[in-house]
């Protein structure tokens, strides 16, 4: 609908919220969603950065679904 800047801002808010709670699954999930938003915005650098962060957390915590999901990006 053309609100990609709003979506990017909300995804960064979600990451900050998850980090403030020190909840690894929530952080990894928020990073995966941010990668999806950035892919939609056609920003490969940001997509890769969020996916790499999510992948690192997911592998460290053995979150298999998030490992697979982040690997896609």
Jmol script that loads the backbone (N, CA, C; Angstrom):
load data "model"
ATOM      1  N   UNK A   1       0.807  -1.184   0.000  1.00  0.00           N
ATOM      2  CA  UNK A   1       0.000   0.000   0.000  1.00  0.00           C
ATOM      3  C   UNK A   1       0.860   1.262   0.000  1.00  0.00           C
ATOM      4  N   UNK A   2       2.174   1.094  -0.081  1.00  0.00           N
ATOM      5  CA  UNK A   2       3.025   2.253  -0.157  1.00  0.00           C
ATOM      6  C   UNK A   2       3.495   2.800   1.176  1.00  0.00           C
ATOM      7  N   UNK A   3       3.357   2.025   2.219  1.00  0.00           N
ATOM      8  CA  UNK A   3       3.765   2.483   3.549  1.00  0.00           C
ATOM      9  C   UNK A   3       5.029   1.764   4.013  1.00  0.00           C
ATOM     10  N   UNK A   4       5.953   1.550   3.116  1.00  0.00           N
ATOM     11  CA  UNK A   4       7.142   0.773   3.458  1.00  0.00           C
ATOM     12  C   UNK A   4       8.031   1.486   4.471  1.00  0.00           C
ATOM     13  N   UNK A   5       8.071   2.810   4.440  1.00  0.00           N
ATOM     14  CA  UNK A   5       8.863   3.534   5.440  1.00  0.00           C
ATOM     15  C   UNK A   5       8.285   3.348   6.833  1.00  0.00           C
ATOM     16  N   UNK A   6       6.968   3.358   6.935  1.00  0.00           N
ATOM     17  CA  UNK A   6       6.319   3.099   8.222  1.00  0.00           C
ATOM     18  C   UNK A   6       6.597   1.678   8.696  1.00  0.00           C
ATOM     19  N   UNK A   7       6.562   0.731   7.784  1.00  0.00           N
ATOM     20  CA  UNK A   7       6.839  -0.662   8.134  1.00  0.00           C
ATOM     21  C   UNK A   7       8.266  -0.820   8.640  1.00  0.00           C
ATOM     22  N   UNK A   8       9.206  -0.151   7.997  1.00  0.00           N
ATOM     23  CA  UNK A   8      10.600  -0.215   8.434  1.00  0.00           C
ATOM     24  C   UNK A   8      10.757   0.389   9.830  1.00  0.00           C
ATOM     25  N   UNK A   9      10.100   1.490  10.081  1.00  0.00           N
ATOM     26  CA  UNK A   9      10.171   2.117  11.400  1.00  0.00           C
ATOM     27  C   UNK A   9       9.583   1.212  12.466  1.00  0.00           C
ATOM     28  N   UNK A  10       8.462   0.598  12.154  1.00  0.00           N
ATOM     29  CA  UNK A  10       7.822  -0.315  13.118  1.00  0.00           C
ATOM     30  C   UNK A  10       8.696  -1.547  13.372  1.00  0.00           C
ATOM     31  N   UNK A  11       9.344  -2.041  12.342  1.00  0.00           N
ATOM     32  CA  UNK A  11      10.191  -3.219  12.545  1.00  0.00           C
ATOM     33  C   UNK A  11      11.387  -2.880  13.427  1.00  0.00           C
ATOM     34  N   UNK A  12      11.931  -1.670  13.273  1.00  0.00           N
ATOM     35  CA  UNK A  12      13.038  -1.261  14.146  1.00  0.00           C
ATOM     36  C   UNK A  12      12.559  -1.064  15.583  1.00  0.00           C
ATOM     37  N   UNK A  13      11.337  -0.580  15.746  1.00  0.00           N
ATOM     38  CA  UNK A  13      10.747  -0.472  17.088  1.00  0.00           C
ATOM     39  C   UNK A  13      10.595  -1.851  17.724  1.00  0.00           C
ATOM     40  N   UNK A  14      10.168  -2.824  16.932  1.00  0.00           N
ATOM     41  CA  UNK A  14       9.988  -4.185  17.435  1.00  0.00           C
ATOM     42  C   UNK A  14      11.316  -4.793  17.873  1.00  0.00           C
ATOM     43  N   UNK A  15      12.368  -4.537  17.105  1.00  0.00           N
ATOM     44  CA  UNK A  15      13.696  -5.038  17.476  1.00  0.00           C
ATOM     45  C   UNK A  15      14.133  -4.412  18.799  1.00  0.00           C
ATOM     46  N   UNK A  16      13.967  -3.107  18.917  1.00  0.00           N
ATOM     47  CA  UNK A  16      14.355  -2.423  20.155  1.00  0.00           C
ATOM     48  C   UNK A  16      13.562  -2.951  21.346  1.00  0.00           C
ATOM     49  N   UNK A  17      12.276  -3.183  21.149  1.00  0.00           N
ATOM     50  CA  UNK A  17      11.410  -3.699  22.210  1.00  0.00           C
ATOM     51  C   UNK A  17      11.888  -5.093  22.652  1.00  0.00           C
ATOM     52  N   UNK A  18      12.187  -5.949  21.697  1.00  0.00           N
ATOM     53  CA  UNK A  18      12.646  -7.302  22.018  1.00  0.00           C
ATOM     54  C   UNK A  18      14.010  -7.274  22.711  1.00  0.00           C
ATOM     55  N   UNK A  19      14.904  -6.428  22.235  1.00  0.00           N
ATOM     56  CA  UNK A  19      16.230  -6.313  22.857  1.00  0.00           C
ATOM     57  C   UNK A  19      16.135  -5.797  24.290  1.00  0.00           C
ATOM     58  N   UNK A  20      15.222  -4.868  24.536  1.00  0.00           N
ATOM     59  CA  UNK A  20      15.055  -4.321  25.881  1.00  0.00           C
ATOM     60  C   UNK A  20      14.622  -5.397  26.871  1.00  0.00           C
ATOM     61  N   UNK A  21      13.946  -6.413  26.372  1.00  0.00           N
ATOM     62  CA  UNK A  21      13.493  -7.501  27.229  1.00  0.00           C
ATOM     63  C   UNK A  21      14.469  -8.666  27.273  1.00  0.00           C
ATOM     64  N   UNK A  22      15.537  -8.564  26.488  1.00  0.00           N
ATOM     65  CA  UNK A  22      16.580  -9.601  26.460  1.00  0.00           C
ATOM     66  C   UNK A  22      15.978 -10.989  26.220  1.00  0.00           C
ATOM     67  N   UNK A  23      15.090 -11.061  25.227  1.00  0.00           N
ATOM     68  CA  UNK A  23      14.416 -12.308  24.901  1.00  0.00           C
ATOM     69  C   UNK A  23      14.899 -12.750  23.521  1.00  0.00           C
ATOM     70  N   UNK A  24      15.847 -13.700  23.470  1.00  0.00           N
ATOM     71  CA  UNK A  24      16.494 -14.055  22.198  1.00  0.00           C
ATOM     72  C   UNK A  24      15.534 -14.467  21.086  1.00  0.00           C
ATOM     73  N   UNK A  25      14.499 -15.235  21.398  1.00  0.00           N
ATOM     74  CA  UNK A  25      13.578 -15.658  20.347  1.00  0.00           C
ATOM     75  C   UNK A  25      12.871 -14.455  19.738  1.00  0.00           C
ATOM     76  N   UNK A  26      12.426 -13.547  20.593  1.00  0.00           N
ATOM     77  CA  UNK A  26      11.737 -12.350  20.099  1.00  0.00           C
ATOM     78  C   UNK A  26      12.660 -11.468  19.270  1.00  0.00           C
ATOM     79  N   UNK A  27      13.917 -11.360  19.685  1.00  0.00           N
ATOM     80  CA  UNK A  27      14.880 -10.562  18.922  1.00  0.00           C
ATOM     81  C   UNK A  27      15.104 -11.191  17.547  1.00  0.00           C
ATOM     82  N   UNK A  28      15.338 -12.493  17.535  1.00  0.00           N
ATOM     83  CA  UNK A  28      15.570 -13.177  16.259  1.00  0.00           C
ATOM     84  C   UNK A  28      14.347 -13.070  15.348  1.00  0.00           C
ATOM     85  N   UNK A  29      13.168 -13.231  15.899  1.00  0.00           N
ATOM     86  CA  UNK A  29      11.943 -13.127  15.110  1.00  0.00           C
ATOM     87  C   UNK A  29      11.765 -11.711  14.558  1.00  0.00           C
ATOM     88  N   UNK A  30      11.997 -10.713  15.394  1.00  0.00           N
ATOM     89  CA  UNK A  30      11.889  -9.326  14.939  1.00  0.00           C
ATOM     90  C   UNK A  30      12.904  -9.034  13.834  1.00  0.00           C
ATOM     91  N   UNK A  31      14.094  -9.595  13.951  1.00  0.00           N
ATOM     92  CA  UNK A  31      15.118  -9.409  12.916  1.00  0.00           C
ATOM     93  C   UNK A  31      14.703 -10.080  11.603  1.00  0.00           C
ATOM     94  N   UNK A  32      14.089 -11.248  11.674  1.00  0.00           N
ATOM     95  CA  UNK A  32      13.603 -11.921  10.466  1.00  0.00           C
ATOM     96  C   UNK A  32      12.518 -11.082   9.794  1.00  0.00           C
ATOM     97  N   UNK A  33      11.595 -10.577  10.593  1.00  0.00           N
ATOM     98  CA  UNK A  33      10.543  -9.731  10.016  1.00  0.00           C
ATOM     99  C   UNK A  33      11.127  -8.454   9.415  1.00  0.00           C
ATOM    100  N   UNK A  34      12.139  -7.893  10.064  1.00  0.00           N
ATOM    101  CA  UNK A  34      12.786  -6.696   9.517  1.00  0.00           C
ATOM    102  C   UNK A  34      13.464  -7.021   8.183  1.00  0.00           C
ATOM    103  N   UNK A  35      14.051  -8.203   8.090  1.00  0.00           N
ATOM    104  CA  UNK A  35      14.655  -8.620   6.814  1.00  0.00           C
ATOM    105  C   UNK A  35      13.586  -8.708   5.730  1.00  0.00           C
ATOM    106  N   UNK A  36      12.424  -9.223   6.086  1.00  0.00           N
ATOM    107  CA  UNK A  36      11.325  -9.316   5.115  1.00  0.00           C
ATOM    108  C   UNK A  36      10.877  -7.933   4.662  1.00  0.00           C
ATOM    109  N   UNK A  37      10.769  -7.019   5.600  1.00  0.00           N
ATOM    110  CA  UNK A  37      10.375  -5.649   5.257  1.00  0.00           C
ATOM    111  C   UNK A  37      11.415  -5.024   4.326  1.00  0.00           C
ATOM    112  N   UNK A  38      12.683  -5.195   4.682  1.00  0.00           N
ATOM    113  CA  UNK A  38      13.746  -4.602   3.866  1.00  0.00           C
ATOM    114  C   UNK A  38      13.834  -5.240   2.488  1.00  0.00           C
ATOM    115  N   UNK A  39      13.543  -6.517   2.393  1.00  0.00           N
ATOM    116  CA  UNK A  39      13.521  -7.157   1.083  1.00  0.00           C
ATOM    117  C   UNK A  39      12.410  -6.551   0.225  1.00  0.00           C
ATOM    118  N   UNK A  40      11.264  -6.330   0.839  1.00  0.00           N
ATOM    119  CA  UNK A  40      10.147  -5.705   0.131  1.00  0.00           C
ATOM    120  C   UNK A  40      10.506  -4.297  -0.329  1.00  0.00           C
ATOM    121  N   UNK A  41      11.311  -3.623   0.482  1.00  0.00           N
ATOM    122  CA  UNK A  41      11.740  -2.262   0.150  1.00  0.00           C
ATOM    123  C   UNK A  41      12.902  -2.260  -0.852  1.00  0.00           C
ATOM    124  N   UNK A  42      13.337  -3.431  -1.252  1.00  0.00           N
ATOM    125  CA  UNK A  42      14.453  -3.595  -2.198  1.00  0.00           C
ATOM    126  C   UNK A  42      15.747  -2.989  -1.669  1.00  0.00           C
ATOM    127  N   UNK A  43      16.035  -3.324  -0.402  1.00  0.00           N
ATOM    128  CA  UNK A  43      17.253  -2.868   0.259  1.00  0.00           C
ATOM    129  C   UNK A  43      18.073  -4.102   0.644  1.00  0.00           C
ATOM    130  N   UNK A  44      18.923  -4.591  -0.280  1.00  0.00           N
ATOM    131  CA  UNK A  44      19.635  -5.830  -0.015  1.00  0.00           C
ATOM    132  C   UNK A  44      20.650  -5.743   1.134  1.00  0.00           C
ATOM    133  N   UNK A  45      21.223  -4.580   1.348  1.00  0.00           N
ATOM    134  CA  UNK A  45      22.200  -4.437   2.432  1.00  0.00           C
ATOM    135  C   UNK A  45      21.513  -4.595   3.793  1.00  0.00           C
ATOM    136  N   UNK A  46      20.401  -3.905   3.980  1.00  0.00           N
ATOM    137  CA  UNK A  46      19.665  -4.010   5.238  1.00  0.00           C
ATOM    138  C   UNK A  46      19.060  -5.405   5.410  1.00  0.00           C
ATOM    139  N   UNK A  47      18.571  -5.976   4.316  1.00  0.00           N
ATOM    140  CA  UNK A  47      18.012  -7.336   4.375  1.00  0.00           C
ATOM    141  C   UNK A  47      19.053  -8.313   4.892  1.00  0.00           C
ATOM    142  N   UNK A  48      20.229  -8.245   4.311  1.00  0.00           N
ATOM    143  CA  UNK A  48      21.305  -9.153   4.715  1.00  0.00           C
ATOM    144  C   UNK A  48      21.728  -8.910   6.163  1.00  0.00           C
ATOM    145  N   UNK A  49      21.798  -7.656   6.575  1.00  0.00           N
ATOM    146  CA  UNK A  49      22.203  -7.346   7.948  1.00  0.00           C
ATOM    147  C   UNK A  49      21.218  -7.932   8.961  1.00  0.00           C
ATOM    148  N   UNK A  50      19.927  -7.740   8.724  1.00  0.00           N
ATOM    149  CA  UNK A  50      18.927  -8.280   9.651  1.00  0.00           C
ATOM    150  C   UNK A  50      18.918  -9.807   9.619  1.00  0.00           C
ATOM    151  N   UNK A  51      19.032 -10.380   8.441  1.00  0.00           N
ATOM    152  CA  UNK A  51      19.035 -11.844   8.329  1.00  0.00           C
ATOM    153  C   UNK A  51      20.257 -12.442   9.014  1.00  0.00           C
ATOM    154  N   UNK A  52      21.395 -11.802   8.866  1.00  0.00           N
ATOM    155  CA  UNK A  52      22.626 -12.299   9.493  1.00  0.00           C
ATOM    156  C   UNK A  52      22.523 -12.236  11.015  1.00  0.00           C
ATOM    157  N   UNK A  53      21.970 -11.148  11.526  1.00  0.00           N
ATOM    158  CA  UNK A  53      21.776 -11.034  12.972  1.00  0.00           C
ATOM    159  C   UNK A  53      20.825 -12.115  13.470  1.00  0.00           C
ATOM    160  N   UNK A  54      19.711 -12.287  12.777  1.00  0.00           N
ATOM    161  CA  UNK A  54      18.734 -13.315  13.167  1.00  0.00           C
ATOM    162  C   UNK A  54      19.350 -14.699  13.112  1.00  0.00           C
ATOM    163  N   UNK A  55      20.117 -14.951  12.068  1.00  0.00           N
ATOM    164  CA  UNK A  55      20.742 -16.265  11.900  1.00  0.00           C
ATOM    165  C   UNK A  55      21.719 -16.562  13.031  1.00  0.00           C
ATOM    166  N   UNK A  56      22.498 -15.566  13.419  1.00  0.00           N
ATOM    167  CA  UNK A  56      23.446 -15.767  14.519  1.00  0.00           C
ATOM    168  C   UNK A  56      22.750 -16.127  15.819  1.00  0.00           C
ATOM    169  N   UNK A  57      21.697 -15.385  16.140  1.00  0.00           N
ATOM    170  CA  UNK A  57      20.937 -15.658  17.365  1.00  0.00           C
ATOM    171  C   UNK A  57      20.273 -17.031  17.274  1.00  0.00           C
ATOM    172  N   UNK A  58      19.651 -17.307  16.143  1.00  0.00           N
ATOM    173  CA  UNK A  58      18.932 -18.576  15.976  1.00  0.00           C
ATOM    174  C   UNK A  58      19.870 -19.773  16.096  1.00  0.00           C
ATOM    175  N   UNK A  59      21.049 -19.665  15.524  1.00  0.00           N
ATOM    176  CA  UNK A  59      22.010 -20.775  15.628  1.00  0.00           C
ATOM    177  C   UNK A  59      22.519 -20.932  17.059  1.00  0.00           C
ATOM    178  N   UNK A  60      22.826 -19.816  17.711  1.00  0.00           N
ATOM    179  CA  UNK A  60      23.313 -19.876  19.094  1.00  0.00           C
ATOM    180  C   UNK A  60      22.288 -20.496  20.039  1.00  0.00           C
ATOM    181  N   UNK A  61      21.024 -20.209  19.803  1.00  0.00           N
ATOM    182  CA  UNK A  61      19.947 -20.674  20.689  1.00  0.00           C
ATOM    183  C   UNK A  61      19.282 -21.962  20.202  1.00  0.00           C
ATOM    184  N   UNK A  62      19.720 -22.455  19.068  1.00  0.00           N
ATOM    185  CA  UNK A  62      19.154 -23.659  18.449  1.00  0.00           C
ATOM    186  C   UNK A  62      17.658 -23.498  18.137  1.00  0.00           C
ATOM    187  N   UNK A  63      17.322 -22.321  17.587  1.00  0.00           N
ATOM    188  CA  UNK A  63      15.959 -22.069  17.106  1.00  0.00           C
ATOM    189  C   UNK A  63      15.921 -22.517  15.648  1.00  0.00           C
ATOM    190  N   UNK A  64      15.582 -23.750  15.431  1.00  0.00           N
ATOM    191  CA  UNK A  64      15.695 -24.340  14.094  1.00  0.00           C
ATOM    192  C   UNK A  64      14.796 -23.680  13.053  1.00  0.00           C
ATOM    193  N   UNK A  65      13.572 -23.366  13.412  1.00  0.00           N
ATOM    194  CA  UNK A  65      12.672 -22.731  12.463  1.00  0.00           C
ATOM    195  C   UNK A  65      13.224 -21.356  12.054  1.00  0.00           C
ATOM    196  N   UNK A  66      13.677 -20.583  13.030  1.00  0.00           N
ATOM    197  CA  UNK A  66      14.212 -19.262  12.712  1.00  0.00           C
ATOM    198  C   UNK A  66      15.533 -19.349  11.963  1.00  0.00           C
ATOM    199  N   UNK A  67      16.313 -20.404  12.213  1.00  0.00           N
ATOM    200  CA  UNK A  67      17.533 -20.620  11.443  1.00  0.00           C
ATOM    201  C   UNK A  67      17.193 -20.812   9.977  1.00  0.00           C
ATOM    202  N   UNK A  68      16.207 -21.636   9.712  1.00  0.00           N
ATOM    203  CA  UNK A  68      15.788 -21.882   8.330  1.00  0.00           C
ATOM    204  C   UNK A  68      15.206 -20.622   7.709  1.00  0.00           C
ATOM    205  N   UNK A  69      14.366 -19.934   8.456  1.00  0.00           N
ATOM    206  CA  UNK A  69      13.702 -18.751   7.921  1.00  0.00           C
ATOM    207  C   UNK A  69      14.713 -17.651   7.598  1.00  0.00           C
ATOM    208  N   UNK A  70      15.641 -17.409   8.513  1.00  0.00           N
ATOM    209  CA  UNK A  70      16.657 -16.371   8.284  1.00  0.00           C
ATOM    210  C   UNK A  70      17.576 -16.739   7.126  1.00  0.00           C
ATOM    211  N   UNK A  71      17.819 -18.016   6.945  1.00  0.00           N
ATOM    212  CA  UNK A  71      18.688 -18.478   5.859  1.00  0.00           C
ATOM    213  C   UNK A  71      18.107 -18.145   4.492  1.00  0.00           C
ATOM    214  N   UNK A  72      16.804 -18.050   4.404  1.00  0.00           N
ATOM    215  CA  UNK A  72      16.152 -17.740   3.133  1.00  0.00           C
ATOM    216  C   UNK A  72      16.549 -16.340   2.652  1.00  0.00           C
ATOM    217  N   UNK A  73      16.700 -15.424   3.603  1.00  0.00           N
ATOM    218  CA  UNK A  73      17.019 -14.053   3.236  1.00  0.00           C
ATOM    219  C   UNK A  73      18.504 -13.878   3.025  1.00  0.00           C
TER     220      UNK A  73
END
end "model"
wireframe off; spacefill off
backbone 0.3
color backbone group
